[in-house]
Amino acid sequence: MVQEDRVWQGQGWTARVIKNEDDEGWAVAMIKDGEPEPALVGPWTMGRDKKNPKPLDISAFHTLVKTANEVLRRHEQQLHARLHKSVRVVMDDGTAITVKLDITPDEDEPYATLTAVEEYGEQLASVRTRPDFKLSTASAMAWIEGGYRKPN
């Protein structure tokens, strides 16, 4: 465990104070253990001499860890929202069907799975489709009314 003025480790993270390449100031990079790239890079405060960076301390490190974890959590939530979508369709007879689109972002052959589930959780249909399929209430309704055939 390193706990120095410009490098601080703990809680699965390393904070490293670096020279800001964009100006004459300083920045801090938060690197999660085992990751090659920083999860977060932000400005860092100058010290009293206005040349060198303010030293890292336990309080600043805890704040940086909290912020970096929040950034990762937001990225994960955005990725999940992009890869997993659903709409609820109410049919003319009052039956509610949830249509889900789950995208598998494979490098070689990405695809998506379109699934229809009735309101009590029973799966009605599931087909593989293009990963760029646009799920909307209208496209879900068209898929259902078309007999759950694979969309074009």
Residue pairs with C-beta under 8 A, 6 or more apart in sequence:
1 9
1 10
2 8
2 9
2 14
3 9
3 10
3 56
3 58
4 56
5 17
5 53
5 55
5 56
6 16
6 17
6 53
6 55
6 56
7 14
7 15
7 16
7 17
7 56
8 14
8 15
8 56
8 61
9 15
10 61
10 65
11 65
12 32
12 33
13 30
13 31
13 32
13 33
13 64
13 65
13 68
14 30
14 31
14 33
15 28
15 29
15 30
15 56
15 60
15 61
15 64
15 65
16 28
16 29
16 31
17 26
17 27
17 28
17 44
17 53
17 56
18 26
18 27
18 28
18 29
18 41
19 26
19 27
20 26
20 27
20 43
20 44
25 43
25 44
25 46
26 43
26 44
26 45
26 46
26 53
27 41
27 42
27 43
27 44
28 41
28 42
28 43
28 44
28 56
28 64
29 38
29 40
29 41
30 38
30 39
30 40
30 41
30 64
30 65
30 67
30 68
31 37
31 38
31 39
32 39
32 68
32 72
39 68
39 71
39 72
40 64
40 67
40 68
40 71
42 67
44 53
44 54
45 53
45 54
46 52
46 53
46 54
47 53
47 54
47 55
82 103
83 102
83 103
83 104
83 105
84 100
84 101
84 102
84 103
85 100
85 101
85 135
86 98
86 99
86 100
86 101
86 135
87 98
87 99
87 135
87 136
87 137
87 140
88 96
88 97
88 98
88 99
89 96
89 97
89 98
89 99
89 137
89 140
89 141
89 144
90 96
90 97
91 97
91 144
95 118
95 119
96 118
96 119
97 116
97 117
97 118
97 119
97 124
97 140
97 144
98 116
98 117
98 118
98 119
99 114
99 115
99 116
99 117
99 135
99 140
99 143
99 144
100 113
100 114
100 115
100 116
100 117
101 112
101 113
101 114
101 129
101 133
101 135
102 112
102 113
102 115
103 110
103 111
103 112
103 131
104 110
104 111
104 112
104 113
104 131
105 131
110 131
111 128
111 129
111 130
111 131
112 128
112 129
112 130
112 131
112 133
113 126
113 127
113 128
113 129
114 126
114 127
114 128
114 129
114 133
114 135
114 143
114 151
115 123
115 125
115 126
116 123
116 124
116 125
116 126
116 140
116 143
116 144
116 148
117 123
117 124
118 124
124 148
125 148
127 148
127 149
127 150
127 151
128 150
129 150
129 151
130 151
133 139
133 151
139 151
142 151
143 149
143 151
